[in-house]
Amino acid sequence: MGILDKIKEVLFGEKTMAASDQMVDKVWNTANKIKKESASLGDKIKSKIDHYDELARKEQALEKNEKEFRPHSSHGESLLDDSRDFFEKADQFANGEYDAAQKGKITIEQKEPVEKPAKGPVKGFEDLDGDGDEIIDDAIIEE
């Protein structure tokens, strides 16, 4: 047997071909496993993406509903826009400008004093302690 026959035996012999077939089988099996796992992983990723897309749609719907149910006003973002400061109004009110805090004019009128009712005994009460006040009597402690 010559060197060429030995090289052919090493390269194309039964042992070499069997080892080569085993190696090819291992490569194919590994490739199939990777393919199955990547398909499974792809399905998981797709389901997560679908889930988050659904959450995003729900959030957009909530935001839309929130905007629709907000009271409309000409004040812009804040109800305090285009209004004077509370403390500025309070200061003006304290300085005697009573109409500064309201839209209309406030007038203070002096009215006649109300007559006090005449002094005298109150019906249904008796002055039991003799102090002149028939409504309020001192407590009587009996032993």
C-alpha positions, 0 to 999 in steps of 0.5 A: 500500500502506498502513501496515496492509498493511505491518504485515501484510506484516512480521507475516505475510509469507513471510520472517517466516513462514519465519523463524518456522518456522525458529525453531520447528524450532530450539526443537523440535530443542533440546527433543528433544535436551534430552529425550534427554540428560535421559533418558540422564542419568536412566538413569545416575543410576538405575544409580548409585543401584541400584549403591549400593543393592546395596553397602549391602545387601552391607554390611548382610549383612556386618555381620549375619554379623559379629554372628552370628559374634562370640563371645557373652559376658556381658562386654558390649562389652569383655572387660575389663568387670567385671574388676579392673585387671591392675596392681592384681592385680600389686600384690597379688601383689607384696605376697604375696597370691598368690591375688589373681591367680587364682580359687582359693587358692594355698598355698606349701608348704615341701618337703624339700630334694632330696638332691644326688647323691653326688660321684664320677666320672661314667661315660663321662668322663675328667679329661684336664686334671687340674682335677677336673672330668671333664665340662669339659676345657680345649681341647688345642691340637695344633700 
